[in-house]
Amino acid sequence: MRFVSLALFSGERGRAGKSTELGISQHGQIFLSLFAEGWRGGKKVRFVVSTNIPFRYIMHL
């Protein structure tokens, strides 16, 4: 799947990272992805949320 995206990346001493990606796919869907990872209690924690929203649904709002 090809899509145009806007991505933001940030990190803190290589121990924590966050990423947000937003774009429109070639199939006319809004692509939103949230990603975060870090250390909690000595364990590496990863949190990912990803969704595809049909663009025509937004146009009907």
Secondary structure, DSSP 8 states (H G I E B T S, - for coil): --EEEEEEEEEETTTEEEEEEEEEETTSEEEEEEEEEEEETTEEEEEEEEEEEEHHHHHT-
